[in-house]
Amino acid sequence: MSVSWKDYEGIDGFGAVSQTQKDVDELNKALTAGADISAPGSVVAGDGFSLRVESLEKTLKVTTYKMDHIRLWKNISKLPAYNTVEEYNQLQEYGSNLDSGFISEGALPESEDSSYQRKYSVVKFMGSTRAVSHPMTLVTPAHGPVLAQEAINGTMHILKQLERALFYGNSALSAVQFDGFEKLITDNSPATNIVDLRGLPLSEDILTDVSLTVMDAPNYGSPSHLYLNPKTKADLVKTFFPKERHDTFSSNKNGMIGTDLRGWTSPAGDVAFEPNVFITDGGGPNAAAVGDAAKRPGTPTISTAVATPVDATAKFTADDAGDYWYKVVAVNRYGRSIPVLCDAGAVSMIAGDKLTVGVTPGGSTTTEYYELFRTPKNGAVATCRLILRIPNVSGAAEQILSDQNFNLPYCTSAFLFQQNLECMSFKQLAPLLKVPLATIDSSIRFMLLLYGVPCLYCPGKILMIRNIGRASGYVGAA
């Protein structure tokens, strides 16, 4: 019996009989890994998802601030406190300012008295409660023990609140806050120690002048650190970049060009720059209410319409004449209300005007203070920025809020410190500590606590620069 090519009809190149292309496809199937994130909704032949082991990095990627951003808290000198009220004495004068030191031969020198004054600061309390379920402590976590990680997270949360409060804490807004250095300077330092740039950027000339203000009589200070927003520092750096010279054949900088400023030598001595991300323009209003609905303030109402009376102290000038949008937010320690427009449209302001608007708290919860937001001149409503925080002094009744243009939107402050124990410190009744809480369910709860208060001993030896604007032409200008 002979075999011919006719006997091989229907056999394909894979060595199997194939009547249709479907048979070939079935033979070519393979188990596939795929790239699905979640398990498929139904079992599919050839899907290898169930056999894949998750590949999760053991290093936790932190997308928010880190310890490197906490600058003032790490630098300020800490002293122990022994009471909830910490007192200290100031030697204000050695004697009179008269030329009484000269006497005639054989005469009796004039009697002089030193001037002392006792001051005090009230310790305030900060804390964060953390909880981890008991089963969560038994599983194998990706990034180390969960309890330890929550202790770190709680610590970082407190440090952020503390760093901001060292600058902007204000007991007039909320009784549980201590006064930060902005409030301490405003209340205690000479008027000459508050410099208002009215929207101008920081410059070499301004730095020279403010350092001399701290050094000169009657302050007799030695400035050592300048805390400022990183963008403010960047604008200053830009003024030095065109002055830099480069040696093309030098390898000292490995081909890198550009410059940075870590400080400057002022007429009063060397001053270190401390760029701080927590010194901000206050940002815009929150889009929605923030915090526990049962504790945060209710939505305030505009109970008296916007008015623009003339005010001799107002700083709206002819250059400021234009249209402005205003929003107000009610605030307490538990959260913020939704923002409310102060007027249905933009408010027209001219030189010498001030804005007034009547606000009444909403809901049954306490409003501790109000935040007032305003746009730049002729800006869109979405460009509102914080300009004022105003204590609620009327309780549940109406309060009139005013804007005299003392604070400008999109501007920040800078703080020039003589940072030593002669001038300032942080008094700690208790350093950061962890306190276990009672077990009332199948979770492990604990508190992180810190008790203390910043003290300013010599108000004349530190200085604040207000309303610092950005250099013209910067990217992202409002």
Rosetta blueprint (number, residue, H / E / L):
1 M L
2 S L
3 V L
4 S L
5 W H
6 K H
7 D H
8 Y H
9 E L
10 G L
11 I E
12 D L
13 G L
14 F L
15 G L
16 A L
17 V E
18 S L
19 Q L
20 T L
21 Q H
22 K H
23 D H
24 V H
25 D H
26 E H
27 L H
28 N L
29 K L
30 A L
31 L L
32 T E
33 A L
34 G L
35 A L
36 D L
37 I L
38 S L
39 A L
40 P L
41 G L
42 S L
43 V L
44 V L
45 A L
46 G L
47 D E
48 G L
49 F H
50 S H
51 L H
52 R L
53 V L
54 E L
55 S L
56 L L
57 E L
58 K L
59 T L
60 L L
61 K L
62 V L
63 T L
64 T L
65 Y L
66 K L
67 M H
68 D H
69 H H
70 I L
71 R L
72 L H
73 W H
74 K H
75 N H
76 I L
77 S L
78 K E
79 L E
80 P E
81 A L
82 Y L
83 N L
84 T L
85 V E
86 E E
87 E E
88 Y E
89 N E
90 Q E
91 L E
92 Q E
93 E E
94 Y L
95 G L
96 S L
97 N L
98 L L
99 D L
100 S L
101 G L
102 F L
103 I L
104 S L
105 E L
106 G L
107 A L
108 L L
109 P L
110 E L
111 S L
112 E L
113 D L
114 S L
115 S E
116 Y E
117 Q E
118 R E
119 K E
120 Y E
121 S E
122 V E
123 V L
124 K E
125 F E
126 M E
127 G E
128 S E
129 T E
130 R E
131 A E
132 V E
133 S E
134 H H
135 P H
136 M H
137 T H
138 L H
139 V L
140 T L
141 P L
142 A L
143 H L
144 G L
145 P L
146 V H
147 L H
148 A H
149 Q H
150 E H
151 A H
152 I H
153 N H
154 G H
155 T H
156 M H
157 H H
158 I H
159 L H
160 K H
161 Q H
162 L H
163 E H
164 R H
165 A H
166 L H
167 F H
168 Y H
169 G L
170 N L
171 S L
172 A L
173 L L
174 S L
175 A L
176 V L
177 Q L
178 F L
179 D L
180 G L
181 F H
182 E H
183 K H
184 L H
185 I H
186 T H
187 D H
188 N H
189 S L
190 P L
191 A H
192 T H
193 N H
194 I E
195 V E
196 D E
197 L L
198 R L
199 G L
200 L L
201 P L
202 L L
203 S L
204 E H
205 D H
206 I H
207 L H
208 T H
209 D H
210 V H
211 S H
212 L H
213 T H
214 V H
215 M H
216 D L
217 A L
218 P L
219 N L
220 Y L
221 G L
222 S L
223 P L
224 S L
225 H E
226 L E
227 Y E
228 L E
229 N L
230 P H
231 K H
232 T H
233 K H
234 A H
235 D H
236 L H
237 V H
238 K H
239 T H
240 F H
241 F H
242 P H
243 K H
244 E L
245 R L
246 H L
247 D L
248 T L
249 F L
250 S L
251 S L
252 N L
253 K L
254 N L
255 G L
256 M L
257 I L
258 G L
259 T L
260 D L
261 L L
262 R L
263 G E
264 W E
265 T E
266 S E
267 P L
268 A L
269 G E
270 D E
271 V E
272 A E
273 F E
274 E E
275 P E
276 N L
277 V L
278 F L
279 I L
280 T L
281 D L
282 G L
283 G L
284 G L
285 P L
286 N L
287 A L
288 A L
289 A L
290 V E
291 G E
292 D L
293 A L
294 A L
295 K L
296 R L
297 P L
298 G E
299 T E
300 P E
301 T E
302 I E
303 S E
304 T E
305 A E
306 V E
307 A E
308 T L
309 P L
310 V E
311 D L
312 A L
313 T L
314 A L
315 K L
316 F L
317 T L
318 A H
319 D H
320 D H
321 A L
322 G E
323 D E
324 Y E
325 W L
326 Y E
327 K E
328 V E
329 V E
330 A E
331 V E
332 N E
333 R L
334 Y L
335 G E
336 R E
337 S L
338 I L
339 P L
340 V E
341 L E
342 C L
343 D L
344 A L
345 G L
346 A L
347 V E
348 S E
349 M E
350 I L
351 A L
352 G L
353 D E
354 K L
355 L E
356 T E
357 V E
358 G E
359 V E
360 T E
361 P E
362 G E
363 G L
364 S L
365 T L
366 T L
367 T L
368 E L
369 Y E
370 Y E
371 E E
372 L E
373 F E
374 R E
375 T L
376 P L
377 K L
378 N L
379 G L
380 A L
381 V H
382 A H
383 T H
384 C L
385 R E
386 L E
387 I E
388 L E
389 R E
390 I E
391 P E
392 N L
393 V L
394 S L
395 G L
396 A L
397 A L
398 E L
399 Q E
400 I E
401 L E
402 S E
403 D E
404 Q L
405 N L
406 F L
407 N L
408 L L
409 P L
410 Y L
411 C L
412 T E
413 S E
414 A E
415 F E
416 L E
417 F E
418 Q L
419 Q L
420 N L
421 L L
422 E L
423 C L
424 M E
425 S E
426 F E
427 K E
428 Q E
429 L E
430 A E
431 P E
432 L E
433 L E
434 K E
435 V E
436 P E
437 L L
438 A L
439 T L
440 I L
441 D L
442 S L
443 S E
444 I E
445 R E
446 F E
447 M E
448 L E
449 L E
450 L E
451 Y E
452 G E
453 V E
454 P E
455 C E
456 L E
457 Y L
458 C L
459 P H
460 G H
461 K H
462 I L
463 L E
464 M E
465 I E
466 R E
467 N E
468 I E
469 G L
470 R L
471 A L
472 S L
473 G L
474 Y L
475 V L
476 G L
477 A L
478 A L
